[in-house]
Amino acid sequence: MLLLGKEGLIHRTGKEIQNVFQNLFKQRGKWRKQALKLSPYYSPEAPRAKNERKQVICMFDGRTDHYGMTDRLRGIVSSYYVCKELGYDFRIHFVSPFQLTDYLQPNHIDWTILPEDISYHTTDSKVVYCGSNATLVEPFFQKLWLKKCFRQASKQAHVYTNAHLLPRGTRFGLLFNELFKPTQKVEEALALHTSKLQGGYYTMSLRFQRLLGDFVERDGVDISPEEQQLLMTRCVQKIAELKNTLDPTKKVVLMSDSIRFLEYAASQLDFIYYIPGKVQHIDFYKETPEDVNIKLFVDILMISRAEKVFLLQTGKMYNSGFPRRAAQVGNRPFKHIRF
């Protein structure tokens, strides 16, 4: 029944209430503790800040967990959203596990900053941490916290966050596109794939984590080979069923963290197109290969240019935010299908 079980209304409502109280009574304390863990990098002997206008700098330096790419992007856009309201200068220091400027470059806003312009002086700079636990009321608390901390900073606010201030609507995409445009090598890779999909396409995303045994992930569960085959068969059947409701002339670009599943689905369905290459969780590596990074951004931008975007989820599969955020980038219709 829809009322019972971990996906049921009763469980989800109870979890929501629990998380609201966590926001109210515990969350800010946890954020302060996380910020305190970064204090060893700051010193009263460090060089002083040179900027005259107050700066908010989104930090992705490998000194703490930053989570996946779309977590990082929503933190960047959320911080920029608050920064614009307050009238501060906005910058991004994204150097781990790759240089963001190799794949996304400034569009209408110059958000770049040189490492030597980041001050770790204890008077001039304030560390700000703002996490997420996915409750409906959370954006309200996150925005209050970020505004408070940004105002308290003397010259630079160094923000570590995956805050989620714009979960719905068009503002996320508008702000993303103010900040970013793909670099030439990403745009060339996009052009290569879209040239093979004349007339438009749909995307369907499936996140298995460890279920199919070919993706490194701290979360998720392991299942038997027999269960793996049953899961893949069921997912392919659902893809075929969903495709029958869509324009038969358009292909489906399949997205997944499992290369095994992509290859299997393509062998079973002639309308499947997928972008080859390895998938890695970027928070688990100090450095990631060029081809992995390009595929990551091509996946995001391919979804952002699709006719429609779908997330398919069943059983122990993960409810991924990747296609949601990517759909928001291009303001594309998004549908989450549980089966």
C-alpha positions as CSV (number, residue, x, y, z in Angstrom):
1,M,0.0,0.0,0.0
2,L,1.0,3.6,-0.6
3,L,0.6,4.3,3.1
4,L,3.0,1.7,4.4
5,G,6.7,0.8,3.9
6,K,9.7,3.0,3.5
7,E,8.2,4.7,0.4
8,G,4.8,5.0,2.0
9,L,3.1,8.2,3.0
10,I,3.1,7.5,6.8
11,H,6.9,6.8,6.8
12,R,7.8,9.7,4.6
13,T,5.6,12.1,6.6
14,G,7.1,10.9,9.9
15,K,10.6,11.3,8.5
16,E,9.8,14.8,7.3
17,I,8.6,15.8,10.7
18,Q,11.7,14.3,12.3
19,N,14.0,16.2,9.9
20,V,12.2,19.5,10.5
21,F,13.0,19.2,14.2
22,Q,16.5,18.3,13.3
23,N,16.7,21.5,11.4
24,L,15.3,23.5,14.2
25,F,17.3,22.1,17.1
26,K,20.4,20.4,15.7
27,Q,21.4,21.4,12.2
28,R,23.0,24.7,12.9
29,G,25.1,23.2,15.7
30,K,26.3,20.5,13.2
31,W,27.1,23.2,10.6
32,R,29.2,25.1,13.2
33,K,31.2,22.0,14.1
34,Q,31.9,21.3,10.4
35,A,33.2,24.8,10.0
36,L,35.3,24.4,13.1
37,K,37.0,21.4,11.5
38,L,38.4,23.7,8.8
39,S,39.9,26.2,11.3
40,P,43.4,24.6,11.2
41,Y,43.8,26.1,7.7
42,Y,43.4,29.6,9.1
43,S,45.9,31.7,11.0
44,P,46.4,35.3,12.3
45,E,49.8,35.2,10.5
46,A,48.2,34.4,7.0
47,P,48.3,37.1,4.3
48,R,45.5,39.7,4.7
49,A,42.6,39.9,2.2
50,K,43.1,42.3,-0.7
51,N,39.5,42.8,-1.8
52,E,37.7,46.0,-0.9
53,R,34.2,44.7,-1.7
54,K,33.0,41.8,0.5
55,Q,33.4,38.4,-1.3
56,V,31.6,35.2,-1.0
57,I,33.8,32.3,-2.2
58,C,32.4,28.8,-2.9
59,M,35.1,26.4,-1.8
60,F,35.7,23.0,-3.4
61,D,39.3,22.4,-2.3
62,G,39.2,18.7,-1.1
63,R,39.5,19.7,2.6
64,T,36.1,18.3,3.4
65,D,33.4,16.2,1.7
66,H,31.8,18.1,-1.1
67,Y,29.5,15.3,-2.5
68,G,28.6,14.8,-6.1
69,M,28.6,17.3,-9.0
70,T,25.0,18.3,-8.9
71,D,25.2,18.7,-5.1
72,R,28.1,21.1,-5.7
73,L,26.2,22.9,-8.5
74,R,23.2,23.5,-6.3
75,G,25.5,24.8,-3.5
76,I,27.1,27.2,-6.0
77,V,23.8,28.4,-7.4
78,S,22.2,28.7,-3.9
79,S,25.2,30.8,-2.6
80,Y,25.1,33.0,-5.7
81,Y,21.4,33.5,-5.2
82,V,21.9,34.8,-1.7
83,C,25.0,36.8,-2.7
84,K,23.1,38.6,-5.4
85,E,20.4,39.6,-2.8
86,L,23.1,41.0,-0.5
87,G,25.1,42.7,-3.2
88,Y,28.4,41.0,-2.5
89,D,31.1,39.9,-5.0
90,F,30.8,36.2,-5.9
91,R,33.6,33.8,-6.6
92,I,34.2,30.0,-7.0
93,H,37.4,28.2,-5.9
94,F,36.8,24.7,-7.4
95,V,40.1,22.8,-7.7
96,S,39.2,19.3,-6.4
97,P,39.3,16.7,-8.0
98,F,39.6,18.9,-11.1
99,Q,39.7,22.5,-12.1
100,L,36.1,23.6,-12.9
101,T,37.3,26.1,-15.4
102,D,38.5,23.2,-17.6
103,Y,34.9,22.3,-18.2
104,L,32.7,25.3,-17.3
105,Q,33.8,28.9,-17.9
106,P,32.3,32.2,-16.8
107,N,29.3,33.4,-18.9
108,H,27.9,36.7,-17.7
109,I,29.6,36.8,-14.3
110,D,33.3,36.5,-13.7
111,W,33.5,34.2,-10.8
112,T,37.1,33.2,-11.1
113,I,39.6,33.9,-8.3
114,L,43.4,33.4,-8.1
115,P,44.6,31.1,-5.2
116,E,46.8,34.0,-3.9
117,D,43.7,36.2,-3.6
118,I,42.0,33.9,-1.1
119,S,42.9,35.0,2.4
120,Y,43.1,32.5,5.3
121,H,43.6,35.2,7.8
122,T,41.4,34.6,10.9
123,T,40.2,38.2,11.0
124,D,39.5,38.8,7.3
125,S,37.8,35.4,6.5
126,K,34.9,33.4,7.9
127,V,34.3,29.7,7.2
128,V,30.7,29.0,6.5
129,Y,29.3,25.5,6.3
130,C,25.7,24.7,5.2
131,G,24.6,21.1,4.6
132,S,21.4,19.5,3.5
133,N,19.0,16.8,4.8
134,A,16.3,17.1,2.1
135,T,13.3,18.4,3.9
136,L,10.6,20.6,2.3
137,V,11.2,23.4,4.8
138,E,15.0,23.3,4.6
139,P,15.6,26.0,2.0
140,F,14.0,28.5,4.4
141,F,16.5,27.6,7.2
142,Q,19.5,27.4,4.8
143,K,18.8,30.9,3.3
144,L,18.6,32.5,6.8
145,W,21.8,30.8,7.8
146,L,23.7,31.8,4.7
147,K,22.5,35.4,4.9
148,K,23.5,35.6,8.6
149,C,27.0,34.1,8.0
150,F,27.7,36.1,4.9
151,R,26.8,39.3,6.7
152,Q,29.1,38.4,9.7
153,A,32.1,37.9,7.4
154,S,34.6,40.8,7.5
155,K,36.0,40.6,4.0
156,Q,35.7,37.0,2.7
157,A,33.1,34.3,3.4
158,H,34.5,30.9,2.5
159,V,31.4,28.8,2.0
160,Y,31.3,25.0,1.9
161,T,27.8,23.9,0.9
162,N,25.4,21.8,-1.0
163,A,22.5,24.0,0.0
164,H,19.3,23.6,-2.0
165,L,17.5,27.0,-2.0
166,L,15.8,26.6,-5.4
167,P,14.4,23.1,-5.6
168,R,11.7,24.0,-8.1
169,G,10.9,26.6,-10.7
170,T,13.1,28.4,-13.3
171,R,15.4,30.5,-11.1
172,F,18.0,27.7,-10.7
173,G,18.4,27.5,-14.5
174,L,18.5,31.2,-15.0
175,L,21.2,31.7,-12.3
176,F,23.2,28.7,-13.6
177,N,23.3,30.1,-17.0
178,E,24.3,33.5,-15.7
179,L,27.3,31.8,-14.2
180,F,28.3,29.1,-16.6
181,K,28.8,28.1,-20.2
182,P,30.7,25.0,-21.4
183,T,34.3,25.2,-22.5
184,Q,35.2,24.5,-26.1
185,K,36.1,20.9,-25.5
186,V,32.9,20.2,-23.7
187,E,30.9,22.0,-26.4
188,E,32.6,19.9,-29.1
189,A,31.8,16.7,-27.3
190,L,28.2,17.8,-27.0
191,A,28.1,18.6,-30.7
192,L,29.4,15.1,-31.5
193,H,26.6,13.4,-29.7
194,T,23.7,15.7,-30.6
195,S,24.7,15.4,-34.3
196,K,23.7,11.7,-34.0
197,L,20.3,12.6,-32.5
198,Q,18.7,14.8,-35.1
199,G,15.1,15.8,-34.3
200,G,15.5,15.8,-30.6
201,Y,15.7,13.1,-27.9
202,Y,14.5,12.1,-24.4
203,T,16.7,11.1,-21.5
204,M,16.1,8.4,-18.9
205,S,18.3,8.1,-15.9
206,L,18.7,5.1,-13.5
207,R,21.0,5.2,-10.5
208,F,22.0,1.8,-9.1
209,Q,24.9,2.7,-6.8
210,R,26.4,-0.7,-5.8
211,L,23.4,-2.9,-6.9
212,L,25.0,-4.1,-10.1
213,G,28.5,-4.3,-8.7
214,D,30.3,-2.0,-11.1
215,F,30.2,1.4,-9.3
216,V,32.2,2.5,-6.3
217,E,29.9,4.1,-3.7
218,R,29.8,4.4,0.1
219,D,26.1,3.9,0.2
220,G,23.8,1.3,-1.3
221,V,23.6,-2.5,-0.9
222,D,25.0,-5.6,-2.7
223,I,22.6,-8.1,-4.2
224,S,23.1,-11.6,-5.8
225,P,23.9,-12.1,-9.5
226,E,20.4,-13.5,-9.9
227,E,18.8,-10.4,-8.4
228,Q,21.0,-8.2,-10.5
229,Q,19.7,-9.9,-13.7
230,L,16.1,-9.6,-12.6
231,L,16.6,-5.9,-11.8
232,M,18.1,-5.2,-15.2
233,T,15.3,-7.1,-17.0
234,R,12.7,-5.2,-15.0
235,C,14.3,-1.8,-15.8
236,V,14.6,-2.6,-19.5
237,Q,10.9,-3.6,-19.6
238,K,9.9,-0.3,-17.9
239,I,12.0,1.7,-20.4
240,A,10.3,0.0,-23.3
241,E,6.9,0.5,-21.7
242,L,7.6,4.2,-21.2
243,K,9.0,4.7,-24.7
244,N,5.7,3.4,-26.1
245,T,4.0,6.5,-24.7
246,L,6.5,8.9,-26.4
247,D,7.3,10.0,-30.0
248,P,8.5,6.9,-31.8
249,T,10.9,8.9,-34.0
250,K,13.0,10.2,-31.1
251,K,15.7,8.2,-29.4
252,V,16.3,7.7,-25.7
253,V,19.6,8.8,-24.3
254,L,20.1,6.5,-21.3
255,M,22.0,7.8,-18.3
256,S,23.3,5.5,-15.5
257,D,26.1,5.0,-13.0
258,S,26.3,1.4,-14.3
259,I,28.1,0.9,-17.6
260,R,27.0,-2.7,-17.3
261,F,23.3,-1.7,-17.4
262,L,23.9,0.8,-20.3
263,E,25.4,-1.9,-22.4
264,Y,22.7,-4.4,-21.5
265,A,19.8,-2.0,-22.3
266,A,21.4,-1.0,-25.6
267,S,21.6,-4.7,-26.6
268,Q,17.9,-5.2,-25.8
269,L,16.4,-2.0,-27.2
270,D,17.2,-0.4,-30.6
271,F,16.1,3.1,-29.6
272,I,18.7,3.4,-26.9
273,Y,21.7,5.8,-27.2
274,Y,24.3,6.2,-24.5
275,I,27.4,8.2,-24.0
276,P,30.3,5.8,-23.6
277,G,32.9,6.2,-20.9
278,K,33.6,5.5,-17.2
279,V,31.5,7.0,-14.4
280,Q,33.1,7.9,-11.1
281,H,31.8,9.6,-7.9
282,I,34.0,12.7,-7.8
283,D,34.0,13.0,-4.0
284,F,36.0,9.7,-3.7
285,Y,39.1,10.8,-5.7
286,K,41.8,13.3,-5.3
287,E,42.0,13.5,-9.0
288,T,39.8,12.2,-11.8
289,P,40.7,11.6,-15.5
290,E,39.9,14.0,-18.3
291,D,37.6,11.6,-20.1
292,V,35.6,11.0,-16.9
293,N,35.2,14.7,-16.3
294,I,34.1,15.5,-19.8
295,K,31.5,12.7,-19.7
296,L,30.2,14.1,-16.4
297,F,29.5,17.6,-17.9
298,V,28.3,16.2,-21.3
299,D,25.8,14.1,-19.3
300,I,24.5,17.1,-17.4
301,L,24.2,19.3,-20.5
302,M,22.7,16.6,-22.7
303,I,19.9,16.2,-20.1
304,S,19.5,20.0,-20.0
305,R,18.8,20.0,-23.8
306,A,16.4,17.0,-23.9
307,E,12.8,17.1,-24.9
308,K,11.8,15.5,-21.6
309,V,13.7,14.1,-18.7
310,F,12.8,11.0,-16.7
311,L,14.2,9.4,-13.6
312,L,13.3,5.7,-13.2
313,Q,13.5,4.1,-9.8
314,T,12.5,0.7,-8.4
315,G,13.3,-1.4,-5.3
316,K,16.7,-0.4,-3.7
317,M,17.7,1.9,-6.5
318,Y,18.7,5.5,-5.6
319,N,16.5,8.5,-5.9
320,S,19.0,10.6,-7.7
321,G,19.1,14.4,-7.9
322,F,21.3,14.4,-10.9
323,P,18.6,14.4,-13.6
324,R,16.5,16.8,-11.6
325,R,19.2,19.5,-11.4
326,A,20.3,18.9,-15.0
327,A,16.7,19.3,-16.2
328,Q,16.5,22.6,-14.2
329,V,19.6,23.9,-16.0
330,G,17.7,23.9,-19.3
331,N,14.2,24.3,-17.7
332,R,13.1,21.0,-19.2
333,P,10.1,18.9,-18.1
334,F,11.1,16.4,-15.5
335,K,9.2,13.3,-14.3
336,H,10.2,10.8,-11.5
337,I,8.7,7.4,-12.2
338,R,8.7,4.9,-9.4
339,F,7.7,1.3,-10.5
